[in-house]
Amino acid sequence: MADKSVESPVRIIGSRELHQNLPSILNELQKADVRFVLTVHGKPKAVLIGAESFLNLVSDRKSPSETLVGLQLSALLGGGLRTADIDGFEETLGE
């Protein structure tokens, strides 16, 4: 039987590998489904995702800090500030 397994979009990397391969890791993070679990001494310390993926994750605007980061990323990515973003931010601050 042929192995039809698909390579997981989640990779576990150590801090040394992150340092050595940062440019290629940043390129990989442009793919929507790619995630890196960063470990230090074999223990998970962080999850790395691309900026676009992060924006999709925080689109529900649960907290003011997530909304602010979302607005900043949107602006940095050239998406501009949409009215819905501003309305969501104001609603979150009002809670």
C-alpha positions as CSV (number, residue, x, y, z in Angstrom):
1,M,0.0,0.0,0.0
2,A,1.3,3.4,-1.0
3,D,1.9,6.0,1.8
4,K,-0.5,8.8,1.1
5,S,0.2,10.8,4.2
6,V,0.4,14.5,3.8
7,E,3.1,16.5,5.4
8,S,1.8,18.4,8.4
9,P,1.7,22.2,8.1
10,V,2.8,22.3,11.8
11,R,6.6,22.0,12.4
12,I,8.5,21.9,15.6
13,I,11.7,23.9,15.6
14,G,14.3,24.7,18.2
15,S,15.5,28.2,18.8
16,R,18.8,27.4,17.1
17,E,17.0,26.3,13.9
18,L,14.9,29.5,14.0
19,H,18.0,31.6,14.2
20,Q,19.8,29.7,11.4
21,N,16.9,29.5,9.0
22,L,14.9,32.7,9.8
23,P,14.5,33.8,6.1
24,S,13.2,30.5,4.9
25,I,10.9,30.2,8.0
26,L,9.5,33.7,7.3
27,N,8.8,32.7,3.7
28,E,7.0,29.5,4.8
29,L,4.8,31.6,7.2
30,Q,3.3,33.3,4.2
31,K,1.3,30.1,3.6
32,A,-2.0,30.3,5.4
33,D,-1.9,26.8,7.0
34,V,1.8,26.8,8.2
35,R,2.6,26.9,11.9
36,F,5.9,26.6,13.7
37,V,6.0,25.5,17.4
38,L,9.2,27.0,18.8
39,T,10.9,25.0,21.5
40,V,13.6,25.9,24.0
41,H,15.4,22.9,25.5
42,G,12.7,20.7,23.9
43,K,9.8,22.5,25.6
44,P,7.2,24.5,23.6
45,K,7.6,28.2,24.2
46,A,5.7,29.9,21.3
47,V,3.7,29.3,18.1
48,L,4.7,31.2,15.0
49,I,2.0,32.0,12.4
50,G,2.0,34.4,9.5
51,A,0.5,37.9,9.8
52,E,-2.4,37.1,7.5
53,S,-3.2,34.0,9.4
54,F,-3.1,36.0,12.7
55,L,-5.5,38.5,11.3
56,N,-7.9,35.7,10.4
57,L,-7.7,34.3,13.9
58,V,-8.4,37.5,15.6
59,S,-11.1,38.7,13.3
60,D,-13.8,38.1,16.0
61,R,-12.1,40.9,18.0
62,K,-12.5,39.3,21.4
63,S,-10.2,41.7,23.3
64,P,-8.9,45.3,22.8
65,S,-5.3,44.2,22.5
66,E,-6.1,41.6,19.8
67,T,-8.2,44.3,17.9
68,L,-5.3,46.8,18.2
69,V,-2.8,44.3,16.9
70,G,-5.2,43.4,14.1
71,L,-5.6,47.0,13.1
72,Q,-1.8,47.6,13.2
73,L,-1.1,44.5,11.1
74,S,-3.8,45.4,8.6
75,A,-2.3,48.8,8.2
76,L,1.3,47.4,7.9
77,L,0.1,44.8,5.3
78,G,-1.4,47.6,3.2
79,G,-5.0,46.7,3.9
80,G,-5.8,50.1,5.3
81,L,-8.3,50.6,8.0
82,R,-11.7,49.4,7.1
83,T,-14.8,50.8,8.8
84,A,-15.6,47.4,10.2
85,D,-12.2,47.2,11.9
86,I,-12.7,50.6,13.5
87,D,-16.3,49.7,14.5
88,G,-15.1,46.4,16.0
89,F,-12.4,48.2,17.9
90,E,-14.8,50.8,19.3
91,E,-17.2,48.0,20.4
92,T,-14.5,46.1,22.1
93,L,-13.3,49.2,24.0
94,G,-16.8,49.9,25.1
95,E,-17.1,46.4,26.8
